[in-house]
Amino acid sequence: MRMMMPKNRDSSGMSTPTASARGPPAGGYCRGLGAQARAGARQHDVTGRRYCDARGRRARAAFSARGPGGTSLAGGAAVAVNAYQPRGAEGTILHGLVRDHLETFLRDAAERTEGAGVPRFVEKEFREFLTCGVLARGFARVRCGDCAYERLVPFSCKGRGFCPSCGGRRMSEQAAHLVDEVLPRVPVRQWVLTVPHRLRYLLAWNHKLCRAVLAVYVRAVLGFYRRRARRRGVKGAQGGAVTVIQRFGGGLNLNIHFHTLVLDGIFAETEMGSLEFHPAEPPTDADVARLLAT
């Protein structure tokens, strides 16, 4: 079930803030995502060990089939050894697009803004993306202590804006961390807040204002859960939330909005001193509208 307030517009033509609450609870999805991330890491580790073991056997067989100086021994058979191939980032469409048109883009941006151009952190993100996974830009040399096999692993850019590899790795690691270390095993609901277009530009450049808007939004949502709990006779209720700020929309347009995972209920202390979770009922459209008006 998804409840979304329609995008109303005021008399000035500017869209008003909208909020949505997505269900059913996302706890199962988060746990599934974390499990997939961990399973992928385990599979990579197992595959790596198998590859290393097989590589070691082939290397030992090749060594035993040759004498000093690399001469073939009687009965020895040539053994083909597979070489490690790093990911081909330079051959992707995205890499080629940025590589071929970055300078033109930066020059046009400077001409249209009277020399100001794009922010320095944006240009830095582009340029570091072009170095991601390129051996000529630096690498680590990894050696197996069992079979003595070595490989060169190129450095990554660790960018947040354009690199699919670094972004995907960070997403998987963050999902696993939230599931394993942060979120309790209770239902979780996703809340999304969008803001008017004019405010989006202010939030994009003013980080202090962005944090202030986020604080008001999260405080209002958690207060909504506490008030509902008090009406049910639950006192001293406390909730929890984790927010990710997304800076773009479906068309890669600037669109600052907030994705928040909120515990779909509250914790309260029992007479024995332990914490008990009280699940909440799904919010209605009217509940979301009243919350948005606070």
Stockholm file with secondary structure:
# STOCKHOLM 1.0

chainA/1-294         MRMMMPKNRDSSGMSTPTASARGPPAGGYCRGLGAQARAGARQHDVTGRRYCDARGRRARAAFSARGPGGTSLAGGAAVAVNAYQPRGAEGTILHGLVRDHLETFLRDAAERTEGAGVPRFVEKEFREFLTCGVLARGFARVRCGDCAYERLVPFSCKGRGFCPSCGGRRMSEQAAHLVDEVLPRVPVRQWVLTVPHRLRYLLAWNHKLCRAVLAVYVRAVLGFYRRRARRRGVKGAQGGAVTVIQRFGGGLNLNIHFHTLVLDGIFAETEMGSLEFHPAEPPTDADVARLLAT
#=GR chainA/1-294 SS CEEECCCCBCTTSCBCCEEEEECSCSHHHHHHHHHHHHHHHHHHHHHHHHHHHHHHHHHHHHHHTBCGGGCBCTTCCCCCCCCCCCCCGGGSHHHHHHHHHHHHHHHHHHHHTTTCCSCHHHHHHHHHHHHTTCGGGCEEEEECTTTCCEEEEECCCCCSSSCHHHHHHHHHHHHHHIIIIISCSSCEEEEEEECCHHHHHHHHHCHHHHHHHHHHHHHHHHHHHHHHHHHTTCCSCBCCEEEEEEEECTTSCEEEEEEEEEESEEEEECTTSCEEEEECCCCCHHHHHHHHHC
#=GC SS_cons         CEEECCCCBCTTSCBCCEEEEECSCSHHHHHHHHHHHHHHHHHHHHHHHHHHHHHHHHHHHHHHTBCGGGCBCTTCCCCCCCCCCCCCGGGSHHHHHHHHHHHHHHHHHHHHTTTCCSCHHHHHHHHHHHHTTCGGGCEEEEECTTTCCEEEEECCCCCSSSCHHHHHHHHHHHHHHIIIIISCSSCEEEEEEECCHHHHHHHHHCHHHHHHHHHHHHHHHHHHHHHHHHHTTCCSCBCCEEEEEEEECTTSCEEEEEEEEEESEEEEECTTSCEEEEECCCCCHHHHHHHHHC
//
